[in-house]
Amino acid sequence: MVTIKTYGYLSRYMEDKDSGTFSFPDGTTVLEMLKVLNIPDSGVGFVSVNGKMVDKNYQIAQGDEIKIFPVVMGG
């Protein structure tokens, strides 16, 4: 099981909850996880796992704490 926390508008993809616990097979990448959760890759600014920023090819492991941050736009 992994714990996933989303920030900002990304929480709408988790049924308006900002966190939850999920099970993924070993070897699942961050990008594959986003697809399973129906979170559009284009809306993700960055992902951290256990407090370290990772790329979308990172393979998640059981017990990981994953934070998904949205793209930030300003003007």
N, CA, C and O atoms as a GROMACS GRO file, in nm:
protein
  300
    1MET      N    1   0.083  -0.117   0.000
    1MET     CA    2   0.000   0.000   0.000
    1MET      C    3   0.089   0.125   0.000
    1MET      O    4   0.196   0.128   0.061
    2VAL      N    5   0.040   0.227  -0.071
    2VAL     CA    6   0.107   0.356  -0.071
    2VAL      C    7   0.006   0.462  -0.028
    2VAL      O    8  -0.114   0.447  -0.050
    3THR      N    9   0.056   0.568   0.032
    3THR     CA   10  -0.029   0.680   0.069
    3THR      C   11  -0.008   0.791  -0.032
    3THR      O   12   0.106   0.828  -0.062
    4ILE      N   13  -0.118   0.843  -0.085
    4ILE     CA   14  -0.110   0.948  -0.186
    4ILE      C   15  -0.182   1.070  -0.134
    4ILE      O   16  -0.295   1.062  -0.086
    5LYS      N   17  -0.117   1.185  -0.145
    5LYS     CA   18  -0.177   1.313  -0.108
    5LYS      C   19  -0.170   1.405  -0.229
    5LYS      O   20  -0.064   1.420  -0.290
    6THR      N   21  -0.283   1.465  -0.262
    6THR     CA   22  -0.287   1.560  -0.373
    6THR      C   23  -0.307   1.701  -0.318
    6THR      O   24  -0.358   1.720  -0.207
    7TYR      N   25  -0.267   1.798  -0.398
    7TYR     CA   26  -0.278   1.937  -0.358
    7TYR      C   27  -0.356   2.015  -0.463
    7TYR      O   28  -0.357   1.979  -0.580
    8GLY      N   29  -0.420   2.123  -0.418
    8GLY     CA   30  -0.493   2.211  -0.509
    8GLY      C   31  -0.606   2.139  -0.580
    8GLY      O   32  -0.675   2.054  -0.524
    9TYR      N   33  -0.623   2.175  -0.706
    9TYR     CA   34  -0.735   2.121  -0.785
    9TYR      C   35  -0.722   1.972  -0.815
    9TYR      O   36  -0.818   1.910  -0.862
   10LEU      N   37  -0.606   1.913  -0.789
   10LEU     CA   38  -0.589   1.770  -0.817
   10LEU      C   39  -0.673   1.682  -0.724
   10LEU      O   40  -0.696   1.565  -0.755
   11SER      N   41  -0.720   1.737  -0.611
   11SER     CA   42  -0.801   1.656  -0.519
   11SER      C   43  -0.933   1.614  -0.582
   11SER      O   44  -0.993   1.516  -0.538
   12ARG      N   45  -0.978   1.686  -0.684
   12ARG     CA   46  -1.105   1.646  -0.748
   12ARG      C   47  -1.094   1.510  -0.816
   12ARG      O   48  -1.195   1.443  -0.838
   13TYR      N   49  -0.972   1.468  -0.848
   13TYR     CA   50  -0.953   1.337  -0.911
   13TYR      C   51  -0.954   1.224  -0.809
   13TYR      O   52  -0.952   1.106  -0.845
   14MET      N   53  -0.955   1.260  -0.682
   14MET     CA   54  -0.961   1.160  -0.575
   14MET      C   55  -1.092   1.176  -0.498
   14MET      O   56  -1.095   1.168  -0.375
   15GLU      N   57  -1.199   1.200  -0.572
   15GLU     CA   58  -1.333   1.213  -0.513
   15GLU      C   59  -1.337   1.322  -0.407
   15GLU      O   60  -1.399   1.305  -0.302
   16ASP      N   61  -1.270   1.435  -0.436
   16ASP     CA   62  -1.266   1.552  -0.347
   16ASP      C   63  -1.205   1.525  -0.211
   16ASP      O   64  -1.230   1.599  -0.115
   17LYS      N   65  -1.125   1.419  -0.201
   17LYS     CA   66  -1.045   1.396  -0.081
   17LYS      C   67  -0.903   1.433  -0.119
   17LYS      O   68  -0.863   1.416  -0.235
   18ASP      N   69  -0.825   1.482  -0.025
   18ASP     CA   70  -0.689   1.519  -0.062
   18ASP      C   71  -0.587   1.408  -0.036
   18ASP      O   72  -0.470   1.423  -0.070
   19SER      N   73  -0.632   1.295   0.023
   19SER     CA   74  -0.538   1.185   0.044
   19SER      C   75  -0.611   1.052   0.052
   19SER      O   76  -0.733   1.046   0.073
   20GLY      N   77  -0.534   0.945   0.036
   20GLY     CA   78  -0.590   0.812   0.044
   20GLY      C   79  -0.480   0.708   0.037
   20GLY      O   80  -0.364   0.740   0.007
   21THR      N   81  -0.516   0.584   0.065
   21THR     CA   82  -0.422   0.472   0.060
   21THR      C   83  -0.463   0.381  -0.054
   21THR      O   84  -0.581   0.348  -0.070
   22PHE      N   85  -0.364   0.341  -0.135
   22PHE     CA   86  -0.390   0.262  -0.255
   22PHE      C   87  -0.290   0.149  -0.266
   22PHE      O   88  -0.181   0.152  -0.208
   23SER      N   89  -0.329   0.048  -0.341
   23SER     CA   90  -0.240  -0.065  -0.368
   23SER      C   91  -0.206  -0.068  -0.516
   23SER      O   92  -0.294  -0.060  -0.601
   24PHE      N   93  -0.076  -0.078  -0.546
   24PHE     CA   94  -0.028  -0.089  -0.683
   24PHE      C   95   0.071  -0.204  -0.690
   24PHE      O   96   0.141  -0.231  -0.593
   25PRO      N   97   0.078  -0.271  -0.805
   25PRO     CA   98   0.178  -0.378  -0.819
   25PRO      C   99   0.320  -0.322  -0.813
   25PRO      O  100   0.345  -0.208  -0.852
   26ASP      N  101   0.412  -0.404  -0.765
   26ASP     CA  102   0.554  -0.364  -0.765
   26ASP      C  103   0.596  -0.327  -0.907
   26ASP      O  104   0.555  -0.392  -1.004
   27GLY      N  105   0.677  -0.224  -0.918
   27GLY     CA  106   0.726  -0.182  -1.048
   27GLY      C  107   0.639  -0.078  -1.117
   27GLY      O  108   0.674  -0.030  -1.225
   28THR      N  109   0.526  -0.042  -1.057
   28THR     CA  110   0.438   0.060  -1.115
   28THR      C  111   0.512   0.194  -1.112
   28THR      O  112   0.567   0.232  -1.009
   29THR      N  113   0.512   0.264  -1.224
   29THR     CA  114   0.577   0.395  -1.229
   29THR      C  115   0.479   0.504  -1.184
   29THR      O  116   0.358   0.482  -1.177
   30VAL      N  117   0.534   0.619  -1.154
   30VAL     CA  118   0.450   0.734  -1.118
   30VAL      C  119   0.353   0.765  -1.231
   30VAL      O  120   0.236   0.792  -1.206
   31LEU      N  121   0.400   0.761  -1.355
   31LEU     CA  122   0.314   0.790  -1.469
   31LEU      C  123   0.199   0.690  -1.479
   31LEU      O  124   0.085   0.729  -1.504
   32GLU      N  125   0.228   0.561  -1.459
   32GLU     CA  126   0.122   0.459  -1.461
   32GLU      C  127   0.023   0.480  -1.347
   32GLU      O  128  -0.098   0.463  -1.365
   33MET      N  129   0.073   0.518  -1.230
   33MET     CA  130  -0.013   0.546  -1.116
   33MET      C  131  -0.108   0.661  -1.147
   33MET      O  132  -0.227   0.654  -1.116
   34LEU      N  133  -0.056   0.768  -1.209
   34LEU     CA  134  -0.140   0.882  -1.246
   34LEU      C  135  -0.252   0.839  -1.340
   34LEU      O  136  -0.366   0.884  -1.327
   35LYS      N  137  -0.219   0.752  -1.435
   35LYS     CA  138  -0.321   0.704  -1.530
   35LYS      C  139  -0.430   0.625  -1.458
   35LYS      O  140  -0.548   0.642  -1.488
   36VAL      N  141  -0.391   0.539  -1.365
   36VAL     CA  142  -0.488   0.459  -1.290
   36VAL      C  143  -0.581   0.550  -1.209
   36VAL      O  144  -0.700   0.523  -1.197
   37LEU      N  145  -0.525   0.658  -1.154
   37LEU     CA  146  -0.604   0.751  -1.074
   37LEU      C  147  -0.679   0.854  -1.159
   37LEU      O  148  -0.752   0.937  -1.106
   38ASN      N  149  -0.662   0.846  -1.291
   38ASN     CA  150  -0.725   0.940  -1.385
   38ASN      C  151  -0.681   1.084  -1.361
   38ASN      O  152  -0.758   1.178  -1.384
   39ILE      N  153  -0.558   1.102  -1.313
   39ILE     CA  154  -0.503   1.236  -1.295
   39ILE      C  155  -0.424   1.269  -1.422
   39ILE      O  156  -0.330   1.198  -1.456
   40PRO      N  157  -0.462   1.376  -1.493
   40PRO     CA  158  -0.393   1.407  -1.618
   40PRO      C  159  -0.248   1.450  -1.594
   40PRO      O  160  -0.220   1.538  -1.513
   41ASP      N  161  -0.158   1.385  -1.664
   41ASP     CA  162  -0.016   1.413  -1.653
   41ASP      C  163   0.013   1.562  -1.675
   41ASP      O  164   0.101   1.619  -1.611
   42SER      N  165  -0.061   1.623  -1.765
   42SER     CA  166  -0.037   1.764  -1.799
   42SER      C  167  -0.070   1.859  -1.684
   42SER      O  168  -0.022   1.972  -1.682
   43GLY      N  169  -0.149   1.814  -1.587
   43GLY     CA  170  -0.185   1.897  -1.473
   43GLY      C  171  -0.093   1.882  -1.354
   43GLY      O  172  -0.110   1.950  -1.253
   44VAL      N  173   0.005   1.792  -1.365
   44VAL     CA  174   0.095   1.764  -1.253
   44VAL      C  175   0.224   1.844  -1.270
   44VAL      O  176   0.295   1.830  -1.370
   45GLY      N  177   0.253   1.928  -1.170
   45GLY     CA  178   0.376   2.006  -1.172
   45GLY      C  179   0.496   1.923  -1.131
   45GLY      O  180   0.597   1.920  -1.200
   46PHE      N  181   0.483   1.855  -1.016
   46PHE     CA  182   0.588   1.763  -0.973
   46PHE      C  183   0.532   1.666  -0.870
   46PHE      O  184   0.425   1.686  -0.814
   47VAL      N  185   0.608   1.559  -0.849
   47VAL     CA  186   0.571   1.453  -0.756
   47VAL      C  187   0.687   1.431  -0.660
   47VAL      O  188   0.803   1.428  -0.702
   48SER      N  189   0.655   1.416  -0.532
   48SER     CA  190   0.759   1.378  -0.437
   48SER      C  191   0.722   1.244  -0.374
   48SER      O  192   0.605   1.214  -0.350
   49VAL      N  193   0.824   1.164  -0.349
   49VAL     CA  194   0.807   1.035  -0.284
   49VAL      C  195   0.900   1.033  -0.163
   49VAL      O  196   1.022   1.047  -0.175
   50ASN      N  197   0.840   1.015  -0.047
   50ASN     CA  198   0.915   1.012   0.079
   50ASN      C  199   1.001   1.137   0.095
   50ASN      O  200   1.114   1.131   0.145
   51GLY      N  201   0.946   1.251   0.053
   51GLY     CA  202   1.013   1.379   0.071
   51GLY      C  203   1.115   1.417  -0.035
   51GLY      O  204   1.182   1.519  -0.023
   52LYS      N  205   1.129   1.335  -0.140
   52LYS     CA  206   1.225   1.365  -0.246
   52LYS      C  207   1.152   1.376  -0.379
   52LYS      O  208   1.068   1.293  -0.412
   53MET      N  209   1.186   1.481  -0.456
   53MET     CA  210   1.123   1.498  -0.586
   53MET      C  211   1.172   1.388  -0.680
   53MET      O  212   1.291   1.357  -0.686
   54VAL      N  213   1.076   1.328  -0.754
   54VAL     CA  214   1.108   1.218  -0.846
   54VAL      C  215   1.049   1.249  -0.983
   54VAL      O  216   0.959   1.331  -0.996
   55ASP      N  217   1.102   1.182  -1.085
   55ASP     CA  218   1.042   1.197  -1.218
   55ASP      C  219   0.932   1.094  -1.236
   55ASP      O  220   0.911   1.008  -1.150
   56LYS      N  221   0.862   1.103  -1.346
   56LYS     CA  222   0.743   1.020  -1.366
   56LYS      C  223   0.777   0.876  -1.403
   56LYS      O  224   0.687   0.793  -1.417
   57ASN      N  225   0.905   0.845  -1.420
   57ASN     CA  226   0.948   0.707  -1.446
   57ASN      C  227   0.987   0.634  -1.317
   57ASN      O  228   1.022   0.516  -1.320
   58TYR      N  229   0.983   0.704  -1.206
   58TYR     CA  230   1.017   0.645  -1.077
   58TYR      C  231   0.922   0.530  -1.047
   58TYR      O  232   0.801   0.542  -1.066
   59GLN      N  233   0.977   0.418  -0.999
   59GLN     CA  234   0.894   0.303  -0.964
   59GLN      C  235   0.859   0.310  -0.815
   59GLN      O  236   0.947   0.311  -0.729
   60ILE      N  237   0.729   0.316  -0.788
   60ILE     CA  238   0.685   0.326  -0.649
   60ILE      C  239   0.699   0.191  -0.579
   60ILE      O  240   0.700   0.086  -0.642
   61ALA      N  241   0.710   0.199  -0.446
   61ALA     CA  242   0.727   0.077  -0.365
   61ALA      C  243   0.627   0.081  -0.251
   61ALA      O  244   0.579   0.187  -0.211
   62GLN      N  245   0.598  -0.036  -0.198
   62GLN     CA  246   0.507  -0.047  -0.085
   62GLN      C  247   0.556   0.041   0.029
   62GLN      O  248   0.676   0.042   0.060
   63GLY      N  249   0.465   0.115   0.092
   63GLY     CA  250   0.501   0.200   0.204
   63GLY      C  251   0.538   0.343   0.166
   63GLY      O  252   0.558   0.427   0.253
   64ASP      N  253   0.547   0.370   0.036
   64ASP     CA  254   0.583   0.505  -0.008
   64ASP      C  255   0.475   0.606   0.029
   64ASP      O  256   0.356   0.576   0.030
   65GLU      N  257   0.520   0.727   0.060
   65GLU     CA  258   0.431   0.840   0.081
   65GLU      C  259   0.450   0.934  -0.038
   65GLU      O  260   0.556   0.993  -0.056
   66ILE      N  261   0.346   0.946  -0.120
   66ILE     CA  262   0.354   1.016  -0.247
   66ILE      C  263   0.272   1.144  -0.239
   66ILE      O  264   0.156   1.142  -0.197
   67LYS      N  265   0.332   1.255  -0.279
   67LYS     CA  266   0.262   1.384  -0.284
   67LYS      C  267   0.263   1.432  -0.429
   67LYS      O  268   0.366   1.434  -0.496
   68ILE      N  269   0.144   1.470  -0.475
   68ILE     CA  270   0.128   1.514  -0.613
   68ILE      C  271   0.086   1.660  -0.613
   68ILE      O  272  -0.019   1.696  -0.561
   69PHE      N  273   0.170   1.743  -0.673
   69PHE     CA  274   0.147   1.888  -0.675
   69PHE      C  275   0.104   1.932  -0.815
   69PHE      O  276   0.157   1.883  -0.915
   70PRO      N  277   0.008   2.025  -0.823
   70PRO     CA  278  -0.040   2.071  -0.953
   70PRO      C  279   0.057   2.170  -1.017
   70PRO      O  280   0.146   2.225  -0.952
   71VAL      N  281   0.038   2.189  -1.147
   71VAL     CA  282   0.108   2.295  -1.218
   71VAL      C  283   0.060   2.426  -1.159
   71VAL      O  284  -0.060   2.445  -1.136
   72VAL      N  285   0.152   2.517  -1.134
   72VAL     CA  286   0.116   2.648  -1.079
   72VAL      C  287   0.130   2.750  -1.190
   72VAL      O  288   0.231   2.757  -1.259
   73MET      N  289   0.025   2.829  -1.206
   73MET     CA  290   0.026   2.932  -1.309
   73MET      C  291   0.005   3.067  -1.243
   73MET      O  292  -0.066   3.078  -1.143
   74GLY      N  293   0.065   3.165  -1.297
   74GLY     CA  294   0.050   3.298  -1.241
   74GLY      C  295   0.054   3.402  -1.349
   74GLY      O  296   0.068   3.369  -1.467
   75GLY      N  297   0.043   3.522  -1.312
   75GLY     CA  298   0.046   3.625  -1.415
   75GLY      C  299   0.082   3.759  -1.361
   75GLY      O  300   0.089   3.856  -1.436
   0.00000   0.00000   0.00000
